[in-house]
Amino acid sequence: MAETTTQQQPTMLAKPQKEHEWLQKLVGEWTCEMEMIEPGQAPTKTTATEKVRSIGGLWTVAEGEGDMPGVGPTTMVMTLGYDP
């Protein structure tokens, strides 16, 4: 007996809401400057960069890198979405 398989196209059930539209404000390339203060220490300044992109209008993915005082080069990845 032969098996048959069918492939279904994925369907997107979620439709972007007003909260998803707000997330789109984050999309772009960003540079930030930070000042870190530890008790008894002089403030330390550092910078970081971040690229934020949209996935299907429902999620954002942020990828960044910078230099953390006392730690060294760092990278980060963050996803943000909204579940109605």
Residue pairs with C-beta under 8 A, 6 or more apart in sequence:
12 56
14 58
14 84
16 57
16 58
17 82
17 84
19 82
19 84
20 57
20 58
20 81
20 82
23 54
23 59
23 60
23 80
23 81
23 82
24 54
24 57
24 60
26 52
26 60
26 62
26 80
27 52
27 53
27 54
27 60
28 51
28 52
29 49
29 50
29 51
29 52
30 49
30 50
30 51
30 52
30 64
31 47
31 48
31 49
31 50
32 47
32 48
32 49
32 50
33 45
33 46
33 47
34 45
34 46
34 47
34 48
35 43
35 44
35 45
36 43
36 44
36 45
36 46
36 69
37 43
37 44
38 44
44 69
46 66
46 67
46 68
46 69
47 66
47 67
48 64
48 65
48 66
48 67
49 64
49 65
49 66
50 62
50 63
50 64
51 62
51 63
51 64
52 60
52 61
52 62
52 63
53 60
53 61
54 60
55 61
58 81
58 82
59 79
59 80
59 81
60 79
60 80
60 81
61 77
61 78
61 79
62 76
62 77
62 78
62 79
62 80
63 75
63 76
63 77
64 75
64 76
64 77
64 78
65 73
65 74
65 75
65 76
66 73
66 74
67 73
67 74
68 74
